[in-house]
Amino acid sequence: MVTTKKTETKIAETKKANLSLSIYDIDGKEQRTVELPKEVFAVKVKPGLLAQAVRVYLVNQRQGNVKVKTRSEVIGSTRKIYRQKGTGKARHGAIKAPIFVGGGVAHGPKQKDYNLKFNKKERKLALYGVLSSKLKENKIFGLDEKALTMKPKTKAVVNFLKELKLLGKNNLMILKKMETNNLVLAMRNIPNITFVDANSLNTYMVLKSSSLIFVENALEVFKNKQKNVTK
């Protein structure tokens, strides 16, 4: 059979499209593999977009709630504290002036909104790009959702991490939704493990983590995501 460039391209595309993730049980044994959506886990990485996503996320954590009261906001009398002339003292007005104890603050900090905007399409591209990068580096693992109903034994989870050589690393556990289940109870005493629900996952969390552990039902969230993502 003679292969042309078009057929070779199609074969390469089908190979790229066959993305799979191994699902392990709590004992660290591989049970099966599941296919991953290429719209999420086969997206081109754009370093500039990742940098922008991290910057926006970190800046948006800043609350900007600091504030002091000016002389117009301080509670107090506005009467002139003593007469203008004849006392030998400097002339003053209300007791709320900044130079008096209990008065207002001059040129103090005010509330400010530091939030930066980041449109949804760019946010998705950044997240999908970094997820694709982690998958290529073999740093994404799947966990059977039966582990959610396991006995809350920390030892079992430690053995699971040892089998996958993840113990001691900065791991991110992605759940379908944040709730107190037996898996969370078993893992909360282990250091360097962070929990997040699939809808709250962001680029900064993925970049900060050395490995990602997806509970199998959390992958459904990404399978239902919008398919029309420009690569």
trRosetta pair geometry for C-beta under 8 A, 3 or more apart (Angstrom, degrees):
i j d omega theta_ij theta_ji phi_ij phi_ji
3 7 4.9 -123 -154 82 79 127
3 8 5.6 90 156 -56 117 89
3 11 7.9 -21 -151 -10 131 141
4 7 5.1 96 52 10 72 98
4 8 7.0 -133 99 -3 39 90
5 8 5.6 -55 -147 39 33 113
5 9 6.3 37 153 -23 66 105
6 9 5.7 -54 -152 33 30 112
6 10 6.5 29 151 -18 64 105
7 10 5.5 -52 -148 36 36 112
7 11 6.3 38 152 -21 67 104
8 11 5.7 -52 -147 35 32 112
8 12 6.3 33 153 -19 64 105
9 12 5.7 -54 -149 36 31 112
9 13 6.3 31 152 -20 65 106
10 13 5.6 -54 -147 36 32 112
10 14 6.4 30 155 -18 65 104
11 14 5.9 -54 -149 36 30 109
11 15 6.5 32 152 -20 63 105
12 15 5.7 -55 -152 34 32 113
12 16 6.4 30 152 -17 65 106
13 16 5.7 -54 -149 38 33 111
13 17 6.2 35 152 -24 66 107
14 17 5.4 -52 -144 34 34 114
14 18 6.6 34 156 -23 65 102
15 18 6.0 -54 -151 29 31 108
16 19 7.6 -1 163 -53 47 90
16 38 6.9 79 131 -131 85 131
16 42 5.8 114 165 -153 97 144
17 38 5.1 -59 -130 -55 63 147
17 42 7.3 -97 -103 8 40 169
18 35 7.1 -77 -153 -126 54 107
19 35 6.4 98 76 -163 63 67
19 36 4.2 -66 112 59 114 98
19 37 7.6 -33 60 66 129 13
19 38 5.8 151 -2 -84 126 72
19 41 5.2 156 162 95 160 123
19 42 5.9 -144 -54 -47 139 112
19 135 7.1 15 -160 165 120 150
20 33 4.3 26 175 167 122 123
20 34 6.6 153 -152 76 72 31
20 35 5.6 -44 -95 -97 71 52
20 36 6.7 -180 -96 0 17 88
21 33 6.5 156 72 -157 33 75
21 34 5.6 -23 58 60 88 83
21 36 5.5 76 -20 -48 108 116
21 135 7.6 -80 -87 -130 100 109
21 140 6.3 -62 -127 116 119 109
21 141 7.7 150 -175 -149 101 21
21 142 4.8 109 136 -36 110 123
21 214 7.2 4 157 51 156 132
21 219 7.4 -168 53 -100 147 148
22 30 5.0 -49 -172 -131 118 112
22 32 7.8 168 -150 95 55 30
22 33 5.4 -41 -95 -98 52 83
22 141 7.0 -36 75 -142 90 67
22 142 5.9 -172 95 33 42 106
23 30 7.2 104 71 -155 46 64
23 31 5.2 -53 98 57 94 101
23 32 5.3 -2 47 64 114 73
23 33 6.7 177 4 -99 83 27
23 34 6.0 60 -38 -10 118 104
23 142 4.0 -60 -99 109 61 126
23 143 7.1 -138 -157 -30 72 1
23 144 5.6 92 163 -71 106 71
23 216 5.6 30 -127 -87 127 117
24 27 8.0 -135 170 67 93 54
24 28 5.7 -8 -180 -145 132 30
24 29 6.3 144 -152 68 82 28
24 30 5.6 -51 -95 -92 75 48
24 31 6.6 145 -125 -1 22 89
24 141 6.5 -17 11 178 122 107
24 142 6.4 141 11 83 70 66
24 143 6.1 -33 66 -107 82 53
24 144 6.7 -114 96 -16 34 88
24 160 7.3 138 125 -156 126 100
24 163 7.7 169 -173 103 145 127
24 164 6.9 -141 6 -69 174 122
25 28 7.4 -54 73 11 65 19
25 29 5.5 -6 38 56 103 83
25 31 5.4 93 -38 -48 92 120
25 143 8.0 86 -132 -158 16 63
25 144 4.8 -5 -102 13 59 137
25 146 7.0 -16 -133 62 90 119
25 147 7.2 160 -165 -61 55 100
26 143 7.5 56 -81 -161 61 102
26 144 7.2 -90 -30 52 69 105
26 146 7.6 -108 -20 94 105 90
26 147 4.6 140 -68 -107 106 105
26 150 5.6 66 -54 -79 165 160
26 156 5.6 15 156 159 120 114
26 157 7.2 -59 -159 -87 100 55
26 160 5.4 -73 -170 -77 54 131
27 156 7.9 -59 -82 -161 57 91
27 159 7.1 -26 -139 119 50 119
27 160 6.9 -103 -111 -90 5 81
27 163 7.2 78 148 -35 48 164
28 159 6.7 -119 -17 135 123 78
28 160 5.0 177 -59 -135 88 53
28 162 7.4 -71 -69 73 156 66
28 163 2.6 42 -168 85 164 158
28 164 5.8 -148 -136 -35 103 81
29 163 7.7 -64 -48 173 50 155
30 33 7.9 5 -177 -59 113 78
31 144 5.9 50 13 -70 153 125
34 142 6.7 137 26 -114 114 169
34 216 6.9 126 -18 -143 155 99
34 219 6.6 115 109 98 146 166
36 40 6.8 -108 167 72 97 104
36 41 4.3 3 136 26 133 151
36 135 7.3 -136 74 -122 168 152
36 219 7.2 -98 -111 -157 81 124
36 222 7.8 -7 -156 106 87 131
37 40 4.7 64 81 16 102 103
37 41 6.5 121 74 13 55 93
37 222 6.3 -158 32 133 120 92
37 223 5.5 156 -34 -115 123 59
37 225 7.4 -174 73 48 158 101
37 227 7.4 -114 -171 -113 132 84
38 41 6.6 -80 -120 63 31 74
38 42 4.0 -27 -157 33 78 129
39 42 7.5 2 -35 50 14 86
39 43 7.3 36 176 -65 35 103
39 128 7.3 -60 142 -146 57 148
39 225 7.2 -160 104 89 119 106
39 226 7.8 -128 149 106 143 53
39 227 5.0 -145 -57 -148 169 58
39 228 7.8 -20 -140 -30 137 11
39 229 5.0 121 -173 30 95 114
40 43 6.9 -49 -170 -21 15 116
40 128 5.0 -121 -149 -127 49 104
40 131 6.3 -27 158 91 83 145
40 132 7.7 -179 135 -60 45 88
40 222 4.8 84 -137 177 173 115
40 225 6.2 96 -76 52 121 140
40 229 7.7 98 -75 22 50 156
41 128 7.3 -109 -60 -162 30 82
41 131 5.7 -85 -104 126 68 106
41 132 5.3 144 -171 -95 40 70
41 135 5.1 59 -167 -20 107 163
41 222 7.9 68 -37 150 96 143
42 132 5.7 133 -98 -125 16 120
42 231 7.9 -28 117 -109 74 137
43 125 6.6 -160 170 -148 141 62
43 128 4.1 60 15 128 155 108
43 129 5.0 -94 106 -80 109 57
43 131 7.6 54 34 61 111 91
43 132 4.8 -160 45 -28 68 145
43 229 6.5 -44 -104 122 127 130
43 231 5.5 -149 -141 -117 66 88
44 129 6.6 -25 98 -117 38 102
44 132 7.7 -33 -46 87 11 159
44 231 4.9 102 3 177 102 88
45 50 7.1 2 -171 -39 89 129
45 129 4.3 126 -112 -179 55 105
45 130 7.0 92 -122 -75 102 44
45 132 6.4 -150 -57 78 89 111
45 133 5.1 59 -81 -62 139 115
46 49 3.9 51 94 13 114 116
46 50 6.7 167 88 -16 60 83
46 125 6.9 9 25 145 125 115
46 126 7.5 -81 62 -96 97 64
46 129 5.9 -88 19 -118 71 165
47 50 5.5 -55 -148 35 35 113
47 51 6.3 35 156 -20 68 104
48 51 5.7 -53 -149 34 32 112
48 52 6.4 31 152 -18 64 106
49 52 5.6 -53 -148 37 33 112
49 53 6.3 36 152 -22 65 105
49 122 6.2 -147 -150 -164 110 91
49 125 6.0 -50 165 108 156 110
49 126 4.9 -146 141 -86 100 90
49 129 6.8 94 84 22 125 157
50 53 5.7 -53 -148 34 31 112
50 54 6.5 29 155 -17 65 104
50 126 5.5 149 -93 -149 51 95
50 129 6.6 -117 -66 93 102 128
50 130 6.1 115 -116 -65 117 109
50 203 6.1 -167 -140 -177 72 136
50 207 7.0 121 -175 -74 116 138
51 54 5.9 -55 -149 36 31 109
51 55 6.3 31 153 -19 65 108
52 55 5.7 -55 -146 37 31 112
52 56 6.3 30 157 -18 66 106
52 118 7.2 153 140 -120 99 115
52 122 7.3 -46 99 164 131 130
52 126 7.3 -124 71 -89 87 140
53 56 6.0 -55 -146 37 28 109
53 57 6.3 28 156 -20 63 109
53 118 6.7 106 -113 -159 62 151
53 122 7.4 -166 -76 141 96 93
53 123 6.5 127 -120 -122 109 58
53 126 3.8 138 -50 172 151 163
53 127 7.5 -177 -158 -49 158 66
53 202 7.5 -171 167 173 112 95
53 203 4.1 40 127 47 139 155
53 204 7.1 -153 128 -44 91 77
54 57 5.8 -57 -147 36 30 111
54 58 6.3 22 159 -14 66 109
54 203 6.3 -105 -63 109 70 113
54 204 5.1 121 -121 -91 73 90
54 207 6.6 -42 -86 42 122 155
55 58 6.2 -61 -146 40 26 104
55 59 6.1 21 160 -15 65 112
55 116 7.5 -15 122 57 88 162
56 59 6.0 -59 -142 41 26 107
56 60 6.1 23 160 -18 64 114
56 116 4.7 -121 -128 86 82 120
56 117 7.8 -68 -140 87 127 14
56 118 4.4 71 175 -49 170 133
57 60 6.0 -64 -149 38 24 108
57 61 7.1 32 151 -30 60 100
57 202 6.0 140 -108 142 140 143
57 203 6.9 -158 -29 60 144 92
57 204 4.4 -138 93 -26 159 136
58 61 5.8 -46 -160 17 36 115
58 62 8.0 42 145 -25 58 93
58 204 6.9 148 -50 -109 82 148
59 62 6.0 -44 -173 13 46 114
59 114 5.7 -134 171 145 88 107
59 115 7.5 136 121 -126 95 27
59 116 5.2 46 88 -2 136 118
60 114 7.3 -171 -101 102 35 88
60 115 5.2 50 -118 -125 86 72
60 116 6.2 -106 -59 34 93 77
62 114 4.5 -16 86 65 119 152
64 111 6.1 93 139 -165 89 59
64 112 4.3 -106 -168 72 130 69
64 113 6.0 -171 74 -87 154 22
64 114 5.0 161 -45 -13 131 100
65 111 6.3 -4 -139 -118 33 95
66 109 4.8 2 118 112 112 139
66 111 7.3 171 67 -88 42 54
67 108 7.8 90 -172 121 41 112
67 109 6.4 -116 -100 106 33 82
67 110 5.7 38 -120 -142 86 40
67 111 4.9 -18 -69 -44 122 83
68 104 7.9 121 140 -170 97 69
68 105 4.2 -20 138 45 137 145
68 108 3.5 -52 53 138 131 155
68 109 6.2 91 1 51 97 68
68 110 7.9 -82 36 -78 67 54
69 73 4.0 -131 -157 91 95 116
69 74 5.1 126 128 -65 128 73
69 104 5.5 -107 118 -126 78 83
69 105 6.6 104 68 16 50 93
69 108 8.0 18 45 56 26 149
70 73 5.2 85 50 12 68 102
70 74 7.4 -123 99 -16 33 89
70 104 4.5 36 169 -172 32 138
70 105 6.6 -85 -98 58 44 62
70 106 7.6 74 -134 -96 81 40
70 108 7.3 -161 -77 33 71 109
71 74 5.9 -42 -139 21 36 115
71 94 7.3 128 178 82 117 124
71 96 4.6 124 -159 132 85 101
71 97 6.0 12 -117 -107 140 31
71 98 6.2 -89 -59 -47 112 75
71 103 6.1 -7 -107 178 91 93
71 104 3.3 -128 -64 21 50 139
71 106 7.8 11 -26 -74 105 75
72 96 8.0 120 -63 133 23 142
72 104 7.0 35 11 -79 45 159
73 104 6.6 106 48 -110 78 117
74 96 4.7 166 78 -146 122 111
74 102 7.2 130 -173 153 135 67
74 103 6.1 159 64 -163 174 38
74 104 4.6 -138 -16 -66 125 80
76 94 7.0 121 110 168 110 109
76 95 5.4 -119 164 81 132 102
76 96 4.5 162 67 -70 131 100
76 102 7.0 123 -78 134 140 109
76 103 7.5 -66 24 -106 164 60
77 94 6.7 -164 106 -149 61 93
77 95 6.0 50 61 24 87 115
77 96 7.8 -173 65 -29 42 99
78 93 8.0 -17 -174 152 66 99
78 94 4.7 -41 -141 -103 49 130
78 96 7.1 -29 -95 11 63 123
79 94 7.0 107 53 -111 29 74
80 83 7.3 73 125 -97 127 29
80 84 7.4 -37 -178 -57 148 76
80 92 7.4 144 -159 101 75 66
80 93 5.6 -67 -110 -146 76 50
80 94 7.3 -69 -90 -67 39 47
81 92 5.6 -15 39 99 115 117
81 93 7.5 88 1 130 86 18
81 94 7.2 109 -36 -151 92 19
81 95 5.5 106 -77 -67 121 84
82 87 5.7 53 136 -63 133 161
82 89 7.0 53 76 58 140 137
82 92 7.2 53 40 55 84 100
83 86 6.3 -5 99 50 126 106
83 87 6.4 148 66 -33 85 113
84 91 5.4 18 -150 -128 70 113
85 91 7.8 -11 -67 -89 54 108
89 92 7.6 -39 128 -3 114 105
92 97 6.5 -117 -158 6 102 154
93 97 6.5 119 59 -56 85 121
94 97 6.1 145 77 -35 72 82
95 100 5.6 -113 -173 110 63 168
95 102 7.5 -1 146 88 102 110
95 103 6.7 -144 144 -84 56 99
96 100 7.3 -109 -120 58 5 124
96 102 7.9 -81 -113 117 55 79
96 103 4.9 133 -173 -136 35 82
96 104 5.7 43 166 -14 90 94
97 100 5.4 85 66 4 80 104
97 103 5.1 -35 76 -150 35 153
97 104 7.4 -68 -163 37 14 88
98 103 5.3 -160 -98 114 19 122
98 104 5.5 -59 -79 83 74 71
98 105 6.1 87 -126 -131 105 20
98 106 4.1 -26 -83 -28 168 101
99 103 6.8 12 47 48 35 155
100 103 4.1 96 65 -30 85 125
105 108 3.8 43 117 -40 124 136
118 122 5.9 -115 -180 85 82 118
118 123 5.4 100 129 -66 109 100
119 122 5.1 84 65 15 81 103
119 123 6.9 -150 97 -9 38 93
120 123 5.5 -58 -146 37 32 114
120 124 6.3 32 157 -20 67 105
121 124 5.8 -54 -150 35 30 110
121 125 6.4 28 153 -17 64 107
121 229 7.8 167 -152 -131 80 75
121 230 7.7 27 -175 26 118 103
122 125 5.6 -54 -144 38 33 112
122 126 6.3 35 156 -21 66 105
123 126 5.9 -54 -149 35 28 111
123 127 6.4 23 156 -13 63 109
123 202 7.8 -51 -168 -136 102 90
123 203 7.7 -136 -158 -20 64 114
124 127 5.9 -61 -148 41 30 107
124 128 5.9 21 160 -12 69 112
124 225 7.6 155 -141 178 121 130
124 226 7.3 -34 -135 55 162 113
124 229 6.0 -125 129 -119 125 121
125 128 6.0 -57 -136 44 26 105
125 129 5.9 32 159 -26 62 110
125 229 6.6 167 -85 -172 75 108
125 230 7.3 -24 -93 69 124 76
126 129 5.8 -56 -147 33 24 113
126 130 6.6 14 160 -11 61 106
126 203 4.5 -39 136 -74 109 145
127 130 6.2 -62 -149 39 28 101
127 131 6.3 27 154 -17 65 109
127 201 6.8 110 -153 117 128 93
127 202 6.4 -91 -94 -149 113 38
127 203 5.1 -116 -84 -65 62 80
127 206 7.1 125 -144 0 69 144
128 131 5.6 -54 -144 39 33 113
128 132 6.2 38 154 -23 65 105
128 229 6.3 51 25 162 169 161
129 132 5.7 -54 -150 34 30 112
129 133 6.5 31 151 -20 63 105
130 133 5.4 -47 -147 34 38 116
130 134 6.5 41 152 -20 65 101
130 203 5.3 122 7 -140 147 81
130 206 4.7 125 123 103 127 136
130 207 5.9 -72 -150 -61 144 84
131 134 5.7 -52 -148 35 33 111
131 135 6.4 35 152 -21 64 105
131 140 7.4 54 -164 -77 75 144
131 206 6.4 -82 -71 -140 66 156
131 212 7.9 -27 -128 17 78 170
132 135 5.7 -54 -149 34 32 112
132 136 6.6 33 153 -19 64 104
133 136 5.8 -54 -151 34 32 111
133 137 6.5 21 154 -10 64 110
134 137 5.8 -64 -149 45 32 107
134 139 4.6 -92 -167 72 82 105
134 140 5.2 92 127 -45 106 101
134 206 6.4 -107 -37 -177 142 109
134 212 5.8 50 157 6 151 124
135 138 7.6 35 -180 -75 35 30
135 139 7.6 -103 -72 48 21 68
135 140 5.1 -26 -92 18 67 133
139 210 6.8 -120 -156 153 129 55
139 211 4.9 -131 -173 -112 85 65
139 212 6.4 78 129 16 81 80
140 211 7.5 175 -82 -166 30 68
140 212 4.7 -12 -113 68 74 107
140 213 8.0 170 -160 -83 52 27
140 214 6.6 20 -175 -9 97 110
141 164 5.9 29 -114 -156 162 151
141 166 7.4 -94 7 -56 152 146
141 211 6.7 16 2 174 108 112
141 212 7.1 171 27 91 66 56
141 213 5.1 -20 72 -111 99 70
141 214 7.2 179 88 24 44 72
142 213 7.7 146 -105 -162 13 59
142 214 5.3 -30 -109 71 65 94
142 215 7.9 89 -163 -142 64 11
142 216 5.7 61 -176 -84 108 76
142 219 7.3 -12 -119 -41 113 135
143 147 5.4 -46 161 21 110 148
143 160 7.8 47 -120 178 114 142
143 213 5.6 38 -24 174 119 102
143 214 6.9 -179 19 87 80 42
143 215 5.2 -44 71 -103 102 55
143 216 6.7 -128 81 -28 47 76
144 147 5.7 117 78 -18 75 94
144 216 5.9 6 -130 -17 32 129
145 148 5.6 -13 -179 -2 67 116
145 215 5.6 84 -98 174 74 96
145 216 4.6 -97 -33 50 94 102
145 217 4.6 62 -94 -17 144 103
146 149 6.2 -63 -169 42 53 98
146 150 7.1 79 134 -51 72 89
147 150 5.1 -24 -153 -11 49 124
147 183 5.2 71 132 -93 92 122
147 215 7.2 -130 60 -123 112 100
148 181 4.9 -19 -167 151 86 150
148 182 6.5 114 168 47 40 89
148 183 5.1 -59 -109 -13 47 122
148 215 6.8 65 -57 -152 107 140
149 181 7.6 -63 -73 -177 45 114
149 182 6.2 78 -145 29 19 134
150 153 7.4 -86 141 26 107 89
150 156 6.6 -137 155 107 141 156
150 182 5.5 -167 69 115 58 131
150 183 6.6 76 40 -75 103 75
150 186 7.0 -17 92 -25 111 156
151 156 7.4 110 71 -4 87 150
151 182 6.6 -117 -164 -172 10 136
151 186 7.8 98 111 -79 50 128
152 182 4.4 -129 -65 -157 83 78
152 183 7.8 -123 -108 -52 74 16
152 185 3.9 -27 -137 98 136 119
152 186 4.5 -155 -157 -60 60 84
153 156 4.4 77 87 -1 106 107
153 157 7.3 171 97 -6 61 83
153 186 5.7 10 57 -126 30 117
154 157 5.7 -60 -156 39 41 109
154 158 6.2 44 149 -23 73 105
154 186 5.3 -179 -80 -169 48 68
154 187 7.3 148 -121 -83 75 29
154 189 5.4 -39 -106 59 144 120
154 190 6.5 167 -156 -50 104 96
155 158 5.6 -52 -147 34 33 114
155 159 6.5 34 154 -18 65 104
156 159 5.8 -54 -153 36 31 111
156 160 6.6 36 148 -22 63 104
156 186 6.6 -36 59 -169 100 143
157 160 5.3 -49 -150 32 37 117
157 161 6.5 35 152 -16 66 102
157 183 7.6 121 -89 -155 124 68
157 186 4.8 144 -27 136 130 110
157 187 5.1 -153 -168 -84 165 80
157 190 6.4 -120 111 -31 125 147
158 161 5.8 -54 -150 37 32 109
158 162 6.3 35 150 -21 65 106
158 167 6.5 55 -160 -109 70 125
158 190 6.6 -178 -80 -102 83 127
159 162 5.5 -52 -145 35 34 114
159 163 6.4 38 155 -24 65 102
160 163 5.9 -53 -151 30 29 112
160 164 6.8 6 158 2 63 108
161 164 6.2 -68 -148 50 31 96
161 166 4.5 -101 -156 75 80 92
161 167 4.1 111 125 -68 113 77
161 171 7.3 -111 -123 -31 117 160
161 190 7.5 155 -16 -172 156 154
162 165 7.3 26 -173 -79 33 37
162 166 8.0 -96 -53 45 18 64
162 167 5.0 6 -76 -20 62 135
166 169 5.2 -88 -166 40 60 121
166 171 5.5 61 170 -79 119 131
166 211 5.4 -104 -128 67 113 161
166 213 7.5 78 -174 -60 170 119
168 192 6.8 50 -171 48 24 157
169 192 6.5 173 102 143 27 138
169 210 4.6 -104 180 73 111 137
169 211 5.6 58 117 8 138 115
170 192 5.0 -103 -101 -167 51 102
170 194 7.9 13 -178 -2 80 107
170 208 7.0 -96 142 142 140 73
170 209 5.3 -146 122 -136 95 54
170 210 4.7 107 54 2 84 97
170 211 7.5 147 81 25 54 72
171 192 6.3 80 18 131 76 86
171 193 5.1 -11 72 -110 101 74
171 194 7.4 -179 95 26 53 69
171 209 6.4 53 -154 -162 17 111
171 210 7.0 -52 -73 59 50 85
171 211 5.0 -26 -111 73 78 97
171 212 7.6 153 -161 -97 68 20
171 213 5.9 22 -179 -8 114 113
172 193 7.8 163 -92 -157 23 54
172 194 5.2 -22 -115 67 69 98
172 196 6.5 -13 -173 18 102 114
172 205 6.0 117 -129 160 149 99
172 206 7.1 -114 47 -102 163 46
172 208 7.9 99 -60 81 128 87
172 209 3.8 -58 -20 -101 115 163
172 211 7.3 -176 25 92 73 49
172 212 5.2 -25 68 -112 100 68
172 213 7.0 176 85 25 48 73
173 187 6.7 64 -33 129 162 164
173 193 6.1 29 -15 -177 113 99
173 194 6.9 -176 25 86 76 43
173 195 5.0 -26 72 -104 106 66
173 196 7.4 149 80 25 56 64
173 213 5.0 -23 -108 71 66 108
173 215 7.3 47 -179 -31 89 95
174 196 6.0 -28 -110 75 64 85
174 197 7.4 77 -164 -162 66 17
174 198 5.5 74 175 -85 107 72
174 201 6.0 4 -120 -76 118 131
174 212 6.4 16 -14 -173 116 100
174 213 6.9 178 18 85 74 51
174 214 4.9 -19 62 -110 116 64
174 215 6.6 -144 90 16 63 77
174 218 4.8 159 125 147 94 159
175 178 6.2 117 75 -83 131 46
175 179 7.5 -149 148 28 147 74
175 184 7.7 -11 -68 -66 150 109
175 195 6.2 13 -7 -168 118 99
175 196 7.2 173 26 86 81 33
175 197 5.4 -51 78 -104 86 60
175 198 7.0 -122 89 -28 37 78
175 215 5.4 29 -114 20 54 135
175 218 5.7 -164 177 -77 15 127
176 197 6.8 -9 120 -150 23 88
176 198 5.9 -14 -126 -2 37 119
176 215 6.5 -89 -23 85 81 119
176 217 4.6 -38 -53 112 135 100
176 218 4.5 -140 -68 -86 61 65
176 220 7.0 13 -116 47 116 105
176 221 6.4 165 -136 -36 72 116
177 197 5.0 22 -129 -129 33 130
177 198 7.8 -52 -62 20 47 87
177 199 7.9 16 -99 12 70 110
178 195 6.8 115 -119 135 93 114
178 196 7.5 -45 -74 -156 108 26
178 197 4.6 -92 -32 -45 82 112
178 200 7.8 6 -32 12 120 139
179 184 7.5 -168 95 -5 49 148
180 184 5.7 -118 -139 77 47 138
180 185 6.8 64 -176 -54 85 93
181 184 5.3 98 52 11 65 101
181 185 7.1 -125 104 -3 35 93
182 185 5.5 -55 -145 39 35 113
182 186 6.2 34 156 -20 67 107
183 186 5.8 -58 -148 37 29 109
183 187 6.2 8 160 -5 66 115
183 215 7.5 112 108 -93 172 131
184 187 6.1 -69 -140 46 28 98
184 188 6.0 42 163 -47 67 104
184 195 6.3 26 -120 -93 102 159
185 188 6.3 -38 -136 7 24 115
187 190 5.3 -56 -163 27 60 117
187 193 5.4 -99 168 119 109 156
187 195 7.6 123 95 -64 127 111
188 193 7.9 -127 -106 83 28 117
190 193 5.1 41 92 3 102 132
194 205 7.3 -137 107 -154 142 106
194 209 7.1 -121 42 -89 119 117
196 200 5.3 -129 -175 86 97 106
196 201 5.6 119 122 -83 130 70
196 205 6.1 23 -29 -172 166 162
197 200 5.0 73 61 16 82 105
197 201 7.6 -123 96 -33 41 79
197 218 7.7 -158 -161 -126 54 112
198 201 5.8 -29 -156 -8 37 118
198 218 4.5 167 -60 -166 122 93
198 219 8.0 -161 -111 -65 145 20
198 221 3.8 135 115 50 146 157
198 222 6.7 -118 -173 -37 126 84
199 221 6.3 -121 -58 -163 73 143
201 205 6.1 -119 -152 68 62 136
201 206 6.9 60 179 -51 101 101
202 205 5.3 97 58 8 72 102
202 206 7.3 -142 99 -4 37 92
203 206 5.9 -63 -151 38 33 109
203 207 6.2 26 158 -15 70 110
204 207 5.9 -59 -146 40 29 108
204 208 6.1 27 158 -20 66 112
205 208 5.9 -60 -145 37 27 111
205 209 6.3 17 159 -15 64 113
206 209 6.1 -64 -147 38 27 105
206 212 6.7 -9 -131 -71 83 129
209 212 6.1 93 109 -71 138 72
214 218 5.2 -140 -166 74 84 117
214 219 5.6 72 157 -59 137 91
215 218 4.7 90 64 -7 80 111
216 219 6.0 -46 -169 14 43 113
217 220 5.6 -25 -171 4 55 118
218 221 5.9 -32 -175 12 54 114
218 222 7.9 41 140 -6 67 98
219 222 5.8 -56 -162 39 51 106
219 223 6.2 54 143 -24 76 104
220 223 5.4 -53 -145 36 37 115
220 224 6.4 28 158 -13 67 108
221 224 6.2 -68 -156 41 26 103
221 225 7.2 48 143 -48 60 92
222 225 5.3 -23 -156 -9 44 121
226 229 6.6 118 103 -52 92 88
